[in-house]
Amino acid sequence: MTNAYMPGFGNDFETEALPGALPQGQNSPQKCAYGLYAEQLSGSPFTAPRGTNERAWLYRIRPSVRHTTSFERLDVPLWKTGPLVDDHDLPIAQLRWSPAAMPNEPLTFLTGVRTMTTAGDVNAQSGMATHIYLINRSMEDEYFYNADGELLFVPQDGGLLLWTEFGKIDIAPGDICVIPRGVKMRVELTDGPASGYLCENYGAKFTLPDRGPIGANCLANPRDFKTPVAAFEDNETASRMIIKWCGKFYRTEIGHSPLDVVAWHGNYAPYKYDLRTFSPVGAIAFDHPDPSIFTVLTAPSETPGTANIDFVIFPERWMVAEHSFRPPWYHLNIMSEFMGLVYGVYDAKPDGFVPGGASLHNCMLPHGPDTNAFEGATKSELKPEKLSGTLAFMFETRFPQHLTRFAAETETLQTDYIDCWAGLKKHFDGNP
């Protein structure tokens, strides 16, 4: 990996796998070095303002029109796309799932994705989907790109090698990776079976949130986002290309690898980020601040301050507030929250919410600390405390998240989740 990368802020990078492969002074010369083709991949309309205009120039062995022949439909039954309403008969509720076990049958990235929720409408380029992935086989002579949105990988167990047109990206638990819309890739295992979470963003690209009064530092710092070094395959093996387009999957047969970009430059590229470099801020006197201070990336909507998606983490940090209830307070939210736990213990849910699990608290459904967390937080001595060895996250969206049939019927659904609040007692006695 190379280059400090600012998602959505117009950086321009260049990298080449062979010396002189990048043309200088122009993007598309009459003849490219090494007999390469020049091709532009646009992540925004041509006329987008300079600050949001995103594209990459790729110098490749074959243009992408040679990476497709005739298409045929492909059934990928457990990967769902919004709008998806009334896919099940489960009533609304606060929901939680235990970790899914790795199946015995061979599963690559494509066959290992299990959609949990969808929100919004892919045809209107707004909304998102949340998935889990369970992978025990590397993709071989098989490649994929998503025309519906960008993909945010959050590994939970095991590592992945994402071989993209732009180069190789290794990720493991504690990292994230964003693959932009339209970028071709192959997903390989690095150290045995792998599982994790996946957010599919149909809307505006993820970018860094404005810091406002926080100022120039803390939260996610641009220098810690990394783009790949150019690498390519000159492979003449019969291969398959799978494309996801408007919720449907299509397959085409090709006679070579499409990962044949020898050099590239631009500001539209995949990137990775180490979540352990996130610098939290918080209350140093009293009260629990809003969770927005933990936003790593945001995908904005047309309404200022209202995100299509916020990606929020709850990492290791010091808790020092005095005279305060330190866990997240009880609340109802206009936003819908899908949470996962990468490792450790989440302070508001010490029981039942375990690494690899997930929860869903939809728009205006109340939630908050379970009974044990409440009792502990109200009775413990409030001295400085380090929350160590923990990493939880949240995919939060302005849209209701509709459950898939898989999520509603899977055996990992905790049907007794609501009972975690059953022990909350009436303490009111009428005295000041």
Secondary structure as UniProt FT lines:
FT   STRAND          2..4
FT   TURN            7..10
FT   STRAND          13..16
FT   TURN            19..20
FT   HELIX           33..35
FT   STRAND          37..42
FT   TURN            46..47
FT   HELIX           50..52
FT   STRAND          55..60
FT   HELIX           64..67
FT   STRAND          72..74
FT   TURN            77..78
FT   STRAND          95..97
FT   HELIX           109..112
FT   STRAND          113..121
FT   HELIX           122..124
FT   STRAND          126..135
FT   STRAND          142..146
FT   STRAND          150..157
FT   STRAND          160..164
FT   TURN            165..166
FT   STRAND          167..171
FT   TURN            173..174
FT   STRAND          175..179
FT   TURN            181..182
FT   STRAND          185..189
FT   STRAND          194..201
FT   HELIX           212..214
FT   HELIX           222..224
FT   STRAND          225..227
FT   STRAND          239..245
FT   TURN            246..247
FT   STRAND          248..254
FT   STRAND          261..266
FT   STRAND          271..274
FT   HELIX           275..277
FT   HELIX           291..294
FT   STRAND          295..300
FT   TURN            304..305
FT   STRAND          307..314
FT   STRAND          317..319
FT   STRAND          336..343
FT   TURN            347..348
FT   TURN            350..352
FT   TURN            355..356
FT   STRAND          358..361
FT   TURN            363..364
FT   HELIX           371..379
FT   STRAND          385..387
FT   STRAND          391..397
FT   STRAND          402..403
FT   HELIX           405..409
FT   TURN            411..412
FT   TURN            415..416
FT   HELIX           417..421
FT   TURN            422..423
//
